[in-house]
Amino acid sequence: MTSTKTKKPKIYLETTLFNYYFDKDRDAHADTVRLFKDVAAGKYEAYTSQVVIDELKKAQEPKRGKMLALIPEYGIPILETSDVAGRLADIYIAEGIIPKTHRDDSMHIAIATVNKLDMIFSLNFKHIVKGRTILETEKINLSYGFRAIELTSPMGAEEDENT
């Protein structure tokens, strides 16, 4: 007997989401808050990483504390970095997909990939949620025995619901 229960998507919340959550003047603020509410409602199994925490720690108070507090508030597990993720991130950089100066962006994709997550939610349109990055990381992931991972924004989540 097969189960008709659909699998809850495993998602990675990248650094920009924590920032937009509190930035009410940004266009994607409402979509970002809605995504966190969807996490709280059990629609997604959300994760973040130590890389995100390290980036959030660079913010000024009081915003830094508020952003970091979202992690326990929403019960978001923290994924650690690994040698495998580091090597995969270096491949993305060596292939020219993400600039060497933005290794953290490469690490976000690699950590989510090696942990077999389904999607990365980000508002980083310069390096992560970008057509070339989506296509090229998919090729690399598949060639190294990983599966493709969807790179999208909170606005993309709404599009998925309406299709």
LINTAVEN-V796370 format. One record per residue. RES is the residue in three letters. SS is DSSP state (2 for helix, 1 for strand, 0 for the rest). Layout:
RES,SS  RES,SS
This chain:
MET,0  THR,0  SER,0  THR,0  LYS,0  THR,0  LYS,0  LYS,0  PRO,1  LYS,1  ILE,1  TYR,1  LEU,1  GLU,0  THR,2  THR,2  LEU,2  PHE,2  ASN,2  TYR,2  TYR,2  PHE,2  ASP,0  LYS,0  ASP,0  ARG,0  ASP,0  ALA,0  HIS,2  ALA,2  ASP,2  THR,2  VAL,2  ARG,2  LEU,2  PHE,2  LYS,2  ASP,2  VAL,2  ALA,2  ALA,0  GLY,0  LYS,0  TYR,1  GLU,1  ALA,1  TYR,1  THR,1  SER,1  GLN,2  VAL,2  VAL,2  ILE,2  ASP,2  GLU,2  LEU,2  LYS,0  LYS,0  ALA,0  GLN,0  GLU,0  PRO,0  LYS,2  ARG,2  GLY,2  LYS,2  MET,2  LEU,2  ALA,2  LEU,2  ILE,2  PRO,2  GLU,2  TYR,0  GLY,0  ILE,0  PRO,1  ILE,1  LEU,1  GLU,0  THR,0  SER,0  ASP,2  VAL,2  ALA,2  GLY,2  ARG,2  LEU,2  ALA,2  ASP,2  ILE,2  TYR,2  ILE,2  ALA,2  GLU,0  GLY,0  ILE,0  ILE,0  PRO,0  LYS,2  THR,2  HIS,2  ARG,2  ASP,2  ASP,2  SER,2  MET,2  HIS,2  ILE,2  ALA,2  ILE,2  ALA,2  THR,2  VAL,2  ASN,0  LYS,0  LEU,0  ASP,0  MET,1  ILE,1  PHE,1  SER,0  LEU,0  ASN,0  PHE,0  LYS,0  HIS,0  ILE,0  VAL,0  LYS,0  GLY,2  ARG,2  THR,2  ILE,2  LEU,2  GLU,2  THR,2  GLU,2  LYS,2  ILE,2  ASN,2  LEU,2  SER,2  TYR,0  GLY,0  PHE,0  ARG,0  ALA,0  ILE,0  GLU,1  LEU,1  THR,1  SER,0  PRO,2  MET,2  GLY,2  ALA,2  GLU,2  GLU,2  ASP,2  GLU,2  ASN,0  THR,0
